[in-house]
Amino acid sequence: MKWSQDGRKLVFTNQDENQEKWLFAYDVVEQDFQKLYKIPTWRSVGDIKWNADGSNITISTVNSACCNPGWAYYRINLSDGTTEQIKGNGFWINSVSKVDSQITCPDYRDPTNKRLRSAGYDGICYFPDLGLYGGLKYQVDRVDYDLLSEDGQVQKTLVRFPPGMFTNGVIDLLLSPDKSKVLLTGEPTRLVTNYMEGGIPFAFPVSMTDPSVKLTSPETLYYDGPVYEANPPPHVLYRRYVYGWSHDSRNYIEVRVYFDGYDRVTYLAQGEFVIINADSGSVMYMYDFKDDIQPFITTWGSGFHIVWPGQP
């Protein structure tokens, strides 16, 4: 399920009168349903992204029957219903966050990717809102996340991570409406003896005008004890879904899902909707939810979506 950016249209999956699985669009103004895409048997829709004017969507589909994902990507034009298969260049984001960006992550054959990788960068993605690439640069004493021009010139270093930091997926950026800040989201991992230790899903607001670099530490990125943000502790922050900025660019909203202890198999979860002030980091509003909402959180994403109202 995914709302368009203007809040007028909703895309969702459901069965039709013949019990076939389709991707539908619903126009809340015209109160009109539109069949967009017949989902083949044994496949699921993994991600949906609207373009800025709401005229088309890009979707990913995946083989849900077996061990080989078999991703495929399509662009659907809502005006005439035409469907075009596109190159799967990884418009997905990272494994734990969910933001409405237009990120594209070129594969190893892309010339710009090759050029930036030869300059020492990894996890390279392009952000149309910024007109820049982003990538991690591994150095002896740190890992920098830089914004880069196509020729590899550093335009700004956003965050400085501790040495040995990797990511589970890619890092995504969400530009604020006034273009003064970006929200940087991802999930850190690191090598500990002979295994990879997962970290705490992060969401860092970073100023685009302040020349300083945001610093992080292992204590803020990794689990060396219970996470006490949920009440009562101990709970471990397992997923963090970032849903976007307020219209005035002061606050952003996220959903945090916690699991009891470190057992992620039993799905004994609780969570909270949180509105956060980007400048101070203080919580402006919090709403706790319990196990009753947990069945809506699936492998392919969450079953709830938050939309900022158009008027106060």
HULIN-V708027 format. One record per residue. N is the residue number from 1. RES is the residue in one small letter. NEAR is the number of other ideal C-beta (glycine too) atoms within 8 Angstrom. Layout:
<<N & RES & NEAR> <N & RES & NEAR>>
This chain:
<<1 & m & 8> <2 & k & 11> <3 & w & 10> <4 & s & 11> <5 & q & 8> <6 & d & 6> <7 & g & 8> <8 & r & 8> <9 & k & 12> <10 & l & 10> <11 & v & 14> <12 & f & 9> <13 & t & 9> <14 & n & 7> <15 & q & 6> <16 & d & 8> <17 & e & 3> <18 & n & 4> <19 & q & 5> <20 & e & 7> <21 & k & 8> <22 & w & 13> <23 & l & 14> <24 & f & 12> <25 & a & 11> <26 & y & 12> <27 & d & 10> <28 & v & 9> <29 & v & 5> <30 & e & 5> <31 & q & 6> <32 & d & 6> <33 & f & 6> <34 & q & 10> <35 & k & 10> <36 & l & 13> <37 & y & 10> <38 & k & 8> <39 & i & 11> <40 & p & 6> <41 & t & 4> <42 & w & 6> <43 & r & 10> <44 & s & 8> <45 & v & 12> <46 & g & 11> <47 & d & 10> <48 & i & 9> <49 & k & 11> <50 & w & 13> <51 & n & 10> <52 & a & 6> <53 & d & 4> <54 & g & 11> <55 & s & 7> <56 & n & 9> <57 & i & 13> <58 & t & 13> <59 & i & 14> <60 & s & 13> <61 & t & 13> <62 & v & 12> <63 & n & 9> <64 & s & 6> <65 & a & 4> <66 & c & 4> <67 & c & 2> <68 & n & 5> <69 & p & 5> <70 & g & 6> <71 & w & 9> <72 & a & 9> <73 & y & 14> <74 & y & 12> <75 & r & 10> <76 & i & 15> <77 & n & 11> <78 & l & 12> <79 & s & 5> <80 & d & 4> <81 & g & 10> <82 & t & 6> <83 & t & 10> <84 & e & 8> <85 & q & 6> <86 & i & 8> <87 & k & 4> <88 & g & 8> <89 & n & 10> <90 & g & 10> <91 & f & 12> <92 & w & 9> <93 & i & 11> <94 & n & 13> <95 & s & 5> <96 & v & 13> <97 & s & 14> <98 & k & 8> <99 & v & 12> <100 & d & 8> <101 & s & 11> <102 & q & 10> <103 & i & 12> <104 & t & 10> <105 & c & 13> <106 & p & 11> <107 & d & 8> <108 & y & 6> <109 & r & 5> <110 & d & 9> <111 & p & 5> <112 & t & 11> <113 & n & 12> <114 & k & 10> <115 & r & 11> <116 & l & 13> <117 & r & 11> <118 & s & 6> <119 & a & 7> <120 & g & 6> <121 & y & 13> <122 & d & 8> <123 & g & 11> <124 & i & 14> <125 & c & 15> <126 & y & 12> <127 & f & 14> <128 & p & 7> <129 & d & 8> <130 & l & 9> <131 & g & 5> <132 & l & 10> <133 & y & 13> <134 & g & 15> <135 & g & 13> <136 & l & 12> <137 & k & 11> <138 & y & 7> <139 & q & 8> <140 & v & 4> <141 & d & 4> <142 & r & 9> <143 & v & 13> <144 & d & 12> <145 & y & 14> <146 & d & 13> <147 & l & 11> <148 & l & 14> <149 & s & 8> <150 & e & 7> <151 & d & 5> <152 & g & 10> <153 & q & 6> <154 & v & 8> <155 & q & 8> <156 & k & 7> <157 & t & 10> <158 & l & 14> <159 & v & 13> <160 & r & 11> <161 & f & 13> <162 & p & 10> <163 & p & 10> <164 & g & 7> <165 & m & 11> <166 & f & 9> <167 & t & 13> <168 & n & 11> <169 & g & 10> <170 & v & 13> <171 & i & 13> <172 & d & 14> <173 & l & 15> <174 & l & 14> <175 & l & 11> <176 & s & 12> <177 & p & 8> <178 & d & 6> <179 & k & 6> <180 & s & 8> <181 & k & 11> <182 & v & 12> <183 & l & 16> <184 & l & 15> <185 & t & 18> <186 & g & 15> <187 & e & 15> <188 & p & 15> <189 & t & 11> <190 & r & 13> <191 & l & 8> <192 & v & 6> <193 & t & 4> <194 & n & 2> <195 & y & 6> <196 & m & 8> <197 & e & 10> <198 & g & 8> <199 & g & 12> <200 & i & 11> <201 & p & 13> <202 & f & 14> <203 & a & 12> <204 & f & 11> <205 & p & 11> <206 & v & 11> <207 & s & 8> <208 & m & 9> <209 & t & 4> <210 & d & 5> <211 & p & 2> <212 & s & 5> <213 & v & 8> <214 & k & 9> <215 & l & 6> <216 & t & 11> <217 & s & 7> <218 & p & 8> <219 & e & 6> <220 & t & 7> <221 & l & 14> <222 & y & 10> <223 & y & 10> <224 & d & 5> <225 & g & 4> <226 & p & 7> <227 & v & 13> <228 & y & 6> <229 & e & 7> <230 & a & 13> <231 & n & 4> <232 & p & 3> <233 & p & 8> <234 & p & 8> <235 & h & 12> <236 & v & 12> <237 & l & 13> <238 & y & 10> <239 & r & 10> <240 & r & 14> <241 & y & 12> <242 & v & 14> <243 & y & 12> <244 & g & 10> <245 & w & 12> <246 & s & 10> <247 & h & 6> <248 & d & 7> <249 & s & 11> <250 & r & 7> <251 & n & 11> <252 & y & 15> <253 & i & 14> <254 & e & 12> <255 & v & 15> <256 & r & 12> <257 & v & 14> <258 & y & 14> <259 & f & 14> <260 & d & 10> <261 & g & 6> <262 & y & 6> <263 & d & 8> <264 & r & 7> <265 & v & 4> <266 & t & 7> <267 & y & 7> <268 & l & 7> <269 & a & 12> <270 & q & 11> <271 & g & 13> <272 & e & 11> <273 & f & 12> <274 & v & 11> <275 & i & 11> <276 & i & 12> <277 & n & 10> <278 & a & 13> <279 & d & 6> <280 & s & 4> <281 & g & 6> <282 & s & 6> <283 & v & 8> <284 & m & 7> <285 & y & 7> <286 & m & 8> <287 & y & 6> <288 & d & 8> <289 & f & 9> <290 & k & 6> <291 & d & 7> <292 & d & 5> <293 & i & 10> <294 & q & 10> <295 & p & 5> <296 & f & 8> <297 & i & 10> <298 & t & 7> <299 & t & 2> <300 & w & 8> <301 & g & 8> <302 & s & 10> <303 & g & 8> <304 & f & 7> <305 & h & 8> <306 & i & 9> <307 & v & 6> <308 & w & 9> <309 & p & 5> <310 & g & 4> <311 & q & 3> <312 & p & 2>>
